[in-house]
Amino acid sequence: MIEGEWRPTEKPLFTVRVCINKRMNTDRLPSCAGRGSRGLADLLERMILEERIPASITRGPCMNNCMHGPNLKVQGADFFSLEDQITDENIARIMDSVRAEAVRRRAAAAEAATAPTAAEPAP
């Protein structure tokens, strides 16, 4: 989690859901939290805040893909299964997806704001 005082720059337009499920490991199977997803969620949250991207991180339960985690989903965009590889390259791919979704959402919001409503007569 982010320490200290902070404020998002604008209302989040979408979320990035990160699985932070941790197994009790009685069955000796992997889990996303056991593969570093909690630290990944913290890192992505810091990067999103630093870049002032209108997105939020949601830490959530299992995404039913434990064998290939850590797993995360950019709302409206990509699903990532990192195969136990939290690398700079994978972080860059995730952030590229987050940035692209922010651009897409902002463009859609701007288009919706300028479109005539049904109550307005066409010129």
Residue frames relative to the residue before (quaternion, step in Angstrom):
aa qw qx qy qz dx dy dz
M 1.0000 0.0000 0.0000 0.0000 0.00 0.00 0.00
I 0.5525 -0.6032 0.4637 0.3404 3.53 -1.22 0.51
E 0.2407 -0.7642 0.5819 0.1397 3.55 -0.88 0.92
G 0.7407 0.3737 -0.2905 0.4768 3.55 -1.16 0.60
E 0.6448 -0.5260 0.3959 0.3885 3.52 -1.36 0.01
W 0.1399 0.7676 -0.6168 0.1036 3.57 -0.98 0.86
R 0.1210 -0.7663 0.6260 0.0790 3.51 -1.26 0.46
P 0.4568 -0.6560 0.5148 0.3099 3.57 -0.91 0.84
T 0.5383 -0.6565 0.4251 0.3139 3.58 -1.04 0.73
E 0.7896 -0.0448 0.0357 0.6110 3.56 1.09 -0.63
K 0.6850 -0.4647 0.3395 0.4468 3.55 -1.26 0.28
P 0.5002 -0.6571 0.4599 0.3265 3.62 -0.84 0.89
L 0.3292 -0.7500 0.5458 0.1766 3.54 -0.94 0.94
F 0.7927 -0.0027 0.0306 0.6089 3.58 1.21 -0.50
T 0.3682 -0.7229 0.5396 0.2250 3.53 -1.30 0.18
V 0.2537 -0.6846 0.6532 0.2006 3.48 -1.38 0.35
R 0.1744 -0.8086 0.5578 0.0673 3.57 -0.47 1.21
V 0.0866 -0.7917 0.6048 0.0010 3.55 -0.74 1.13
C 0.3738 -0.7101 0.5499 0.2316 3.57 -0.83 1.00
I 0.0275 -0.7935 0.6079 0.0068 3.57 -0.83 1.00
N 0.2591 0.7956 -0.5053 0.2111 3.56 1.20 0.57
K 0.0801 -0.7769 0.6236 0.0326 3.56 -0.97 0.92
R 0.3366 -0.7408 0.5510 0.1853 3.54 -0.76 1.07
M 0.5239 -0.5958 0.5024 0.3437 3.51 -1.23 0.47
N 0.3355 -0.8080 0.4147 0.2501 3.54 1.42 -0.23
T 0.2973 0.7397 -0.5422 0.2655 3.55 0.99 0.76
D 0.7187 0.4094 -0.2381 0.5090 3.57 1.23 -0.47
R 0.4298 -0.7471 0.4176 0.2876 3.59 1.34 0.12
L 0.4492 0.6613 -0.4713 0.3724 3.59 1.09 0.70
P 0.5459 -0.6298 0.4335 0.3426 3.60 -1.11 0.56
S 0.1232 -0.7546 0.6356 0.1067 3.53 -1.33 0.31
C 0.6359 -0.5450 0.3825 0.3904 3.56 -1.20 0.47
A 0.6605 0.4944 -0.3186 0.4668 3.61 0.90 -0.86
G 0.6410 0.5253 -0.3186 0.4600 3.57 1.05 -0.71
R 0.7038 0.4201 -0.2409 0.5197 3.57 1.27 -0.35
G 0.6889 -0.5450 0.2716 0.3934 3.59 1.18 0.40
S 0.3585 0.7757 -0.4743 0.2116 3.60 1.17 0.26
R 0.6014 0.5599 -0.3769 0.4275 3.61 1.07 -0.53
G 0.6588 0.4775 -0.2981 0.4991 3.58 0.98 -0.79
L 0.6094 0.5458 -0.3391 0.4645 3.58 1.09 -0.73
A 0.6465 0.5118 -0.3195 0.4668 3.60 0.92 -0.87
D 0.6506 0.5093 -0.3156 0.4666 3.61 0.95 -0.84
L 0.6533 0.5137 -0.3100 0.4618 3.59 0.95 -0.90
L 0.6763 0.4853 -0.2998 0.4661 3.60 0.83 -0.93
E 0.6266 0.5331 -0.3394 0.4560 3.59 1.01 -0.76
R 0.6503 0.5049 -0.3155 0.4718 3.60 0.94 -0.83
M 0.6726 0.4994 -0.3016 0.4552 3.59 0.89 -0.91
I 0.6490 0.5138 -0.3162 0.4635 3.60 0.96 -0.84
L 0.6658 0.4894 -0.3005 0.4764 3.58 0.97 -0.82
E 0.6517 0.5235 -0.3196 0.4461 3.60 0.93 -0.87
E 0.7283 0.4058 -0.2275 0.5032 3.58 1.03 -0.81
R 0.3782 -0.7603 0.4523 0.2725 3.58 1.33 0.00
I 0.2675 0.7521 -0.5397 0.2673 3.56 0.98 0.93
P 0.4010 -0.7418 0.4806 0.2404 3.62 -0.79 0.93
A 0.4426 0.6480 -0.4858 0.3851 3.56 0.57 1.21
S 0.2082 -0.7597 0.5970 0.1519 3.55 -1.22 0.39
I 0.3960 -0.6781 0.5645 0.2546 3.53 -1.26 0.49
T 0.0983 -0.7573 0.6439 0.0473 3.53 -0.97 0.94
R 0.2263 -0.7544 0.6045 0.1199 3.54 -0.75 1.08
G 0.0288 0.8578 -0.5070 0.0792 3.55 -0.49 1.17
P 0.6618 -0.5133 0.3783 0.3943 3.53 -1.35 0.02
C 0.8226 -0.3035 0.1977 0.4384 3.51 -1.42 -0.03
M 0.2489 -0.7538 0.5945 0.1278 3.54 -1.16 0.79
N 0.4902 -0.7133 0.3864 0.3187 3.58 1.32 0.37
N 0.6219 0.4791 -0.3686 0.4978 3.56 1.00 0.85
C 0.0937 0.8795 -0.4622 0.0630 3.54 1.21 0.71
M 0.6536 0.5468 -0.3223 0.4122 3.58 0.96 -0.80
H 0.7664 0.3460 -0.1777 0.5111 3.61 1.21 -0.39
G 0.4388 0.7412 -0.4192 0.2871 3.61 1.26 0.19
P 0.4769 -0.0240 -0.8450 -0.2406 1.41 -2.48 -0.03
N 0.2867 -0.7672 0.5621 0.1150 3.52 -1.18 0.79
L 0.0831 0.7796 -0.6195 0.0398 3.53 -1.17 0.67
K 0.2039 -0.7744 0.5930 0.0843 3.52 -1.25 0.59
V 0.2628 -0.7112 0.6327 0.1575 3.53 -0.93 0.99
Q 0.4594 -0.7135 0.4548 0.2702 3.59 -0.52 1.21
G 0.8252 0.1697 -0.1593 0.5146 3.55 -0.76 1.08
A 0.7587 0.3141 -0.1823 0.5408 3.58 1.23 -0.05
D 0.8755 -0.1769 0.1239 0.4322 3.56 -1.04 -0.87
F 0.2674 -0.6861 0.6524 0.1794 3.50 -1.39 0.54
F 0.1194 -0.8024 0.5834 0.0402 3.57 -0.88 0.95
S 0.0515 -0.7203 0.6909 0.0340 3.53 -1.10 0.90
L 0.2462 -0.8514 0.4509 0.1060 3.54 -0.23 1.28
E 0.3436 -0.7782 0.4788 0.2170 3.61 1.25 0.06
D 0.6647 -0.5282 0.2895 0.4420 3.58 0.97 0.92
Q 0.5865 0.5739 -0.3532 0.4493 3.60 1.24 0.49
I 0.0423 0.7727 -0.6292 0.0721 3.58 0.05 1.28
T 0.1313 0.8117 -0.5426 0.1715 3.52 0.21 1.38
D 0.6635 -0.4769 0.3808 0.4328 3.57 -1.28 0.24
E 0.6361 0.5380 -0.3253 0.4473 3.59 1.02 -0.79
N 0.6836 0.4681 -0.2884 0.4800 3.60 0.92 -0.84
I 0.6063 0.5296 -0.3502 0.4788 3.60 1.06 -0.70
A 0.6472 0.5152 -0.3148 0.4654 3.59 0.96 -0.86
R 0.6438 0.5137 -0.3244 0.4652 3.63 0.97 -0.80
I 0.6475 0.5107 -0.3171 0.4684 3.57 0.96 -0.85
M 0.6902 0.4757 -0.2866 0.4639 3.58 0.83 -0.96
D 0.5933 0.5438 -0.3664 0.4669 3.63 1.08 -0.59
S 0.6552 0.5028 -0.3030 0.4755 3.58 0.99 -0.84
V 0.6434 0.5129 -0.3173 0.4715 3.60 0.98 -0.85
R 0.6589 0.5019 -0.3118 0.4656 3.61 0.90 -0.89
A 0.6628 0.5100 -0.3062 0.4548 3.60 0.91 -0.92
E 0.6557 0.4926 -0.3195 0.4746 3.60 0.98 -0.78
A 0.6186 0.5330 -0.3458 0.4622 3.61 1.03 -0.70
V 0.6461 0.5069 -0.3145 0.4762 3.60 0.94 -0.86
R 0.6621 0.5101 -0.3045 0.4569 3.59 0.90 -0.94
R 0.6847 0.4857 -0.2882 0.4607 3.59 0.89 -0.91
R 0.6437 0.5095 -0.3280 0.4674 3.59 0.98 -0.78
A 0.6507 0.5123 -0.3150 0.4635 3.58 0.96 -0.83
A 0.6502 0.5071 -0.3137 0.4708 3.59 0.97 -0.83
A 0.6527 0.5054 -0.3148 0.4686 3.59 0.99 -0.82
A 0.6547 0.5031 -0.3136 0.4689 3.60 0.98 -0.82
E 0.6466 0.5125 -0.3162 0.4683 3.57 1.00 -0.79
A 0.6551 0.5066 -0.3072 0.4689 3.57 0.98 -0.83
A 0.6521 0.5274 -0.3133 0.4455 3.59 1.04 -0.73
T 0.7354 0.4057 -0.2295 0.4919 3.59 1.07 -0.66
A 0.5407 0.6191 -0.4078 0.3976 3.63 1.23 -0.24
P 0.4862 -0.6471 0.4863 0.3292 3.60 -1.00 0.74
T 0.4105 -0.6948 0.5328 0.2547 3.55 -1.08 0.72
A 0.6681 -0.5017 0.3600 0.4151 3.59 -1.26 0.30
A 0.6531 0.5218 -0.3204 0.4456 3.61 1.10 -0.59
E 0.6541 0.5017 -0.3170 0.4689 3.60 1.18 -0.46
P 0.3952 -0.7046 0.5265 0.2647 3.60 -0.88 0.86
A 0.5050 -0.6294 0.4939 0.3238 3.56 -1.10 0.67
P 0.5164 -0.6606 0.4412 0.3197 3.63 -1.01 0.74
